[in-house]
Amino acid sequence: MVLALLLSILPSLSGPSLYTRFQKKIMKQVALLFEGEVTLHKDPHLNASRSSRPVELLLIETSGGSQVGYLILSEAPSKVEKFSYMVIFNQNGVILAVSILQYRENYGGEISSKRFLRQFVGKTNGKQMSLNQDIDGISGATISAMSITRAIREDSEWIMKYTKHD
């Protein structure tokens, strides 16, 4: 499987973009979800600044130009530091995968577990994403679990508006 990625697609805002910093990890996750050659590129018509969190949005397309999904890269707060994460959506805005790219705190890193993050897969439009109701929380990682749940819910709602699937 070959992934063709354009390296100059994301502007540097305050240092390297999340895409640049975590390119290898991102490529590995995308390769697991999409068969064949895919290209990640920024939508030139998109202004991905929204709310208080900067967001990098990449379109995922096949080599033939068919769009197969979206990739959101962002950061969310934990107790003191921020952690970096990604969410991969299909073309209809359904979450296919969530991954913590970098967790910077001593406590709360349990949100990086596949078991916790798998709870978001299949959800769309911010629905059924309430911590301790739809998403099981993690003892000892309450702040981080609340933060990632809120961030993914916002991203999911936003991607539906962006793709006009409301």
C-alpha positions in Angstrom: 0.0 0.0 0.0 1.4 3.4 -1.0 0.4 6.6 0.7 1.2 9.7 -1.3 1.3 12.7 1.0 1.9 16.3 0.1 4.3 17.7 2.6 3.7 21.4 2.0 0.0 21.3 2.6 -0.3 22.8 6.0 0.8 26.2 7.0 3.1 26.5 10.1 1.2 28.5 12.7 3.3 28.2 15.8 5.9 25.7 14.9 5.4 22.6 12.8 1.8 21.5 12.1 0.4 18.5 13.8 0.5 16.7 10.5 4.2 17.4 10.1 5.0 16.4 13.7 3.0 13.1 13.6 3.1 12.2 9.9 4.4 8.6 10.4 1.7 7.8 13.0 -1.0 9.4 10.8 0.1 7.5 7.7 0.0 4.2 9.6 -3.6 4.8 10.8 -4.9 5.9 7.5 -3.3 2.9 5.8 -5.1 0.6 8.1 -8.5 2.1 7.1 -8.2 2.7 3.4 -7.0 0.3 0.8 -4.8 1.3 -2.1 -3.1 4.6 -2.7 -4.6 7.6 -1.0 -3.7 11.3 -0.9 -4.1 13.6 2.1 -4.5 17.3 1.3 -5.9 20.4 2.7 -9.1 21.8 1.3 -8.1 25.1 -0.2 -11.6 26.6 0.5 -11.5 25.7 4.2 -10.9 27.9 7.1 -10.5 25.4 9.9 -10.2 27.8 12.7 -13.2 27.4 15.0 -14.0 27.7 18.6 -10.9 28.0 20.9 -9.1 25.1 19.3 -7.2 25.3 16.1 -8.0 22.4 13.8 -6.2 20.9 10.8 -8.6 19.2 8.3 -7.3 17.0 5.6 -9.3 15.4 2.8 -8.6 11.8 2.1 -8.8 10.9 -1.6 -8.0 7.9 -3.7 -5.4 8.2 -6.5 -8.4 8.5 -8.9 -9.6 11.6 -7.1 -12.6 10.1 -5.2 -13.0 11.4 -1.8 -13.2 8.7 0.9 -12.9 10.6 4.1 -11.7 13.4 6.3 -8.9 13.6 8.9 -9.1 16.1 11.8 -6.0 16.9 13.8 -6.2 19.0 16.9 -5.3 19.5 20.5 -7.4 19.4 23.7 -6.6 20.3 27.3 -5.9 17.9 30.0 -5.2 19.0 33.6 -2.2 21.2 32.8 -1.0 20.4 29.3 -2.7 19.8 26.0 -2.7 16.5 24.2 -2.7 16.0 20.4 -5.2 13.7 18.7 -6.7 12.7 15.4 -10.2 11.6 14.2 -10.8 9.9 10.9 -14.2 10.2 9.3 -15.7 8.5 6.3 -17.2 10.7 3.5 -20.5 10.7 5.4 -19.1 12.0 8.6 -19.1 8.7 10.5 -16.1 8.3 12.8 -13.8 5.4 11.7 -11.0 5.9 14.2 -9.7 8.1 17.0 -6.1 8.1 18.1 -4.1 10.1 20.7 -1.0 11.3 18.9 0.8 12.6 22.0 -0.3 12.7 25.7 1.9 15.0 27.8 0.7 14.5 31.4 1.8 12.0 34.0 -1.8 11.0 34.8 -4.8 10.4 32.6 -3.0 8.8 29.7 -5.5 5.9 29.9 -7.6 7.8 27.4 -5.0 6.6 24.8 -6.2 3.0 25.2 -7.9 1.4 22.2 -10.7 0.2 24.4 -11.6 3.7 25.4 -11.2 5.3 22.0 -13.1 2.5 20.2 -16.3 3.8 21.9 -16.4 6.7 19.4 -16.2 4.6 16.3 -19.5 4.6 14.3 -20.8 7.8 15.9 -21.8 10.8 13.9 -22.9 14.4 14.2 -22.0 14.6 17.9 -24.8 12.2 18.9 -24.5 9.6 21.6 -21.2 11.2 22.9 -22.0 12.0 26.5 -19.3 10.9 29.0 -20.6 8.4 31.6 -23.8 7.9 29.6 -22.8 6.9 26.0 -19.0 6.9 26.6 -17.7 5.0 29.6 -15.3 7.2 31.7 -12.0 6.2 33.1 -11.2 6.5 36.8 -8.1 8.6 37.3 -8.5 10.2 33.9 -11.7 12.2 34.4 -10.5 15.6 33.1 -8.8 14.1 30.0 -11.8 11.8 29.3 -14.2 14.8 29.5 -11.9 16.9 27.3 -11.5 14.3 24.5 -15.2 13.5 24.6 -16.1 17.2 24.3 -13.5 17.7 21.5 -14.6 14.7 19.4 -18.3 15.7 19.8 -17.4 19.2 18.6 -15.4 17.8 15.7 -18.1 15.4 14.7 -20.8 18.2 14.7 -18.4 20.5 12.8 -17.6 17.9 10.1 -21.3 17.3 9.5 -21.8 21.0 8.9 -18.6 21.2 6.8 -19.8 18.3 4.6 -23.4 19.6 4.7 -24.8 16.3 6.0 -27.1 17.8 8.7 
